[in-house]
Amino acid sequence: MNRILLHPSYFPSIVQMAVIAQSKHVVFETDDNYQKQTYRNRAFIAHSNGKLLLNIPIQHSKDGTKLKTKEVYVENSFPWQYHHLKSIQTAYRSSPFYEYYEDEINPLFTEKVGSLFEHNLKIYQLLSDLIEIETSVSYSKEYIKEPEETDFRYLINAKAKLNVSFPPYHQVLEENHGFLPNLSILDLLFNEGPNTITYLKELKINPNLQLLQ
């Protein structure tokens, strides 16, 4: 794929990172309206009982007006960063590559977060460096319903049903609940390390991964 359009998200899902890794250029959407219950502010990791949701609390507009994603700020009155980091440590501290990456990841949970959009971009930049993704990046200037780029914006929907087969890889908690596909990229990174980029590039995807509802 040459150019794709995608929403920046919180520790993106594996399929989101795969479409980026298999593209030459990603355009990040900047002018969309914020929507609840999407990967904009949530991610799923493996845990002892199965999938665990990590959710960033956000500040809602006082008058109820809709906000654009780039206008959304994180609600820091609750120590969400502390709880997210503890959950990740509990889930992955015994994985093969957690210690290899933890010094790079930890500052994301200790430095104060303001803009959700900017935080997601910061996360993406770090992940692309760690995984060695070379895809170039730009940003949309306005919301276009039918863009020229291959439109993968629907991948931000955490409930989207996708026509993707995820080859299993070793997961540290797999004995507890079996293989869990398409978790946050953190799961793949901590379990597969430098092989993460190979997995992403070899995942079979097509321009329309979404199954009709």
C-alpha positions in Angstrom: 0.0 0.0 0.0 1.2 3.5 -0.8 -0.8 6.0 1.4 -3.2 5.2 4.2 -5.4 7.3 6.4 -5.6 6.3 10.1 -6.6 7.7 13.5 -3.7 7.9 16.1 -4.6 5.7 19.0 -3.5 4.7 22.5 -0.9 1.9 22.2 -2.4 0.8 18.9 -3.8 -2.6 18.1 -1.7 -5.1 16.2 -3.7 -4.7 13.0 -3.4 -0.9 13.2 0.4 -1.2 13.4 0.4 -3.8 10.6 -1.3 -1.6 8.1 1.2 1.1 8.9 4.2 -1.2 8.6 2.9 -2.4 5.2 2.4 1.1 3.9 4.8 3.7 2.5 3.1 6.7 4.1 0.5 7.2 6.8 -1.7 10.2 7.1 -3.0 10.7 10.6 -6.5 12.1 10.9 -6.5 15.4 12.8 -10.0 16.8 12.2 -12.4 14.1 13.4 -15.0 14.5 16.1 -14.1 12.6 19.3 -16.1 9.5 20.0 -16.3 7.4 23.1 -15.4 3.8 23.5 -12.7 3.7 20.7 -9.0 3.0 20.6 -8.5 6.8 20.7 -8.2 6.4 24.5 -8.2 2.7 25.2 -6.1 -0.4 24.6 -6.4 -4.1 25.5 -3.6 -6.2 27.0 -3.4 -9.8 28.1 -4.0 -10.5 31.8 -4.4 -13.5 34.0 -8.2 -13.7 33.3 -8.1 -12.7 29.7 -8.2 -9.3 28.0 -7.8 -6.3 30.2 -9.0 -2.8 29.2 -6.7 0.2 29.7 -8.8 3.3 29.5 -7.6 6.9 29.6 -10.2 9.2 31.4 -10.8 12.3 29.4 -12.2 15.8 30.1 -15.6 16.3 28.5 -16.8 19.7 27.4 -18.7 21.6 30.1 -21.6 22.6 27.9 -22.0 19.3 26.2 -20.7 20.4 22.8 -18.8 17.9 20.6 -15.1 18.2 20.7 -12.6 17.3 18.0 -10.1 14.7 19.0 -7.3 17.2 18.9 -9.2 19.3 21.4 -9.6 16.6 24.0 -7.5 16.7 27.2 -6.8 13.9 29.6 -8.4 13.9 33.1 -5.5 13.6 35.5 -7.3 13.8 38.8 -7.4 10.0 38.7 -3.9 8.3 38.7 -4.6 6.4 35.5 -0.9 6.3 34.4 0.1 4.6 37.7 -2.6 2.0 37.3 -1.9 1.4 33.6 1.8 0.9 34.3 1.1 -1.5 37.2 -1.2 -3.5 35.0 1.3 -3.7 32.2 4.1 -4.7 34.7 1.9 -7.5 36.2 1.0 -8.8 32.7 4.4 -8.7 31.0 7.2 -8.6 33.5 7.9 -12.3 32.9 7.7 -11.9 29.1 10.9 -12.4 27.1 11.4 -8.8 26.1 9.8 -6.6 28.8 13.0 -5.7 30.5 14.5 -4.9 27.1 11.9 -2.2 26.4 10.8 -1.0 29.9 13.2 1.9 30.2 11.9 3.3 26.9 8.2 2.8 27.8 8.1 3.9 31.4 8.4 7.7 30.8 5.0 7.5 29.0 3.5 6.7 32.4 5.5 9.2 34.5 5.5 12.4 32.5 2.3 14.4 32.7 -0.1 14.1 29.9 -2.2 17.0 28.5 -3.6 16.5 25.0 -4.8 13.0 24.2 -4.0 13.5 20.5 -0.4 14.6 21.2 0.1 11.8 23.7 -1.0 9.2 21.1 1.4 10.7 18.5 4.2 10.5 21.1 3.4 6.9 21.7 3.4 6.1 18.0 6.8 7.8 17.5 8.4 5.8 20.2 6.8 2.5 19.0 7.9 3.1 15.4 11.5 3.7 16.7 11.5 0.5 18.8 9.9 -1.6 16.1 11.9 0.0 13.4 9.0 1.1 11.2 10.1 3.3 8.4 6.8 4.5 7.2 6.7 8.3 6.6 4.0 10.4 8.4 1.9 13.5 7.6 -1.3 14.9 9.0 -4.7 15.7 7.5 -5.7 19.3 7.1 -9.5 18.8 7.0 -12.0 16.0 7.5 -12.7 14.3 4.1 -15.4 11.7 4.0 -14.0 9.9 0.9 -10.3 10.5 0.9 -7.8 9.7 -1.8 -5.8 7.5 0.6 -6.8 4.0 1.5 -9.2 4.6 4.4 -8.4 2.6 7.5 -10.1 5.0 9.9 -12.7 2.4 10.9 -9.9 0.5 12.7 -10.3 3.0 15.6 -13.6 1.3 16.4 -12.8 -1.2 19.2 -15.9 -3.2 18.3 -15.3 -3.5 14.6 -15.5 -7.0 13.3 -12.4 -7.6 11.1 -11.8 -10.2 8.4 -8.2 -10.9 9.6 -6.5 -14.1 10.6 -3.9 -13.5 13.2 -1.1 -16.2 13.3 -0.5 -17.2 16.9 2.7 -16.2 18.6 3.9 -17.2 22.1 2.0 -15.2 24.8 3.3 -15.3 28.3 -0.2 -15.9 29.8 -1.4 -18.2 27.0 -1.7 -21.2 29.4 -4.4 -19.2 31.4 -6.8 -18.4 28.6 -5.4 -19.5 25.2 -4.2 -17.2 22.4 -5.7 -13.7 22.3 -5.5 -12.0 18.9 -5.1 -8.4 18.0 -4.3 -7.0 21.4 -2.3 -3.8 21.9 1.0 -3.8 20.0 2.6 -3.9 23.5 1.7 -7.6 23.7 3.5 -8.5 20.5 6.4 -6.3 21.3 7.0 -7.7 24.8 6.6 -11.3 23.6 8.3 -11.2 20.2 10.8 -8.3 20.5 12.8 -7.6 17.3 10.6 -10.1 15.4 7.7 -7.7 15.8 8.3 -6.0 12.5 8.4 -9.3 10.7 5.1 -10.3 12.1 3.5 -7.0 11.2 4.8 -7.1 7.6 3.7 -10.7 7.1 0.2 -10.3 8.5 -2.2 -10.7 5.5 -4.4 -7.7 5.1 -6.4 -6.1 2.3 -7.9 -2.6 1.8 -11.1 -3.5 3.5 -10.7 -5.6 6.6 -14.1 -4.7 8.1 -16.9 -7.3 7.9 -20.3 -5.9 7.2 -22.4 -5.8 10.3 
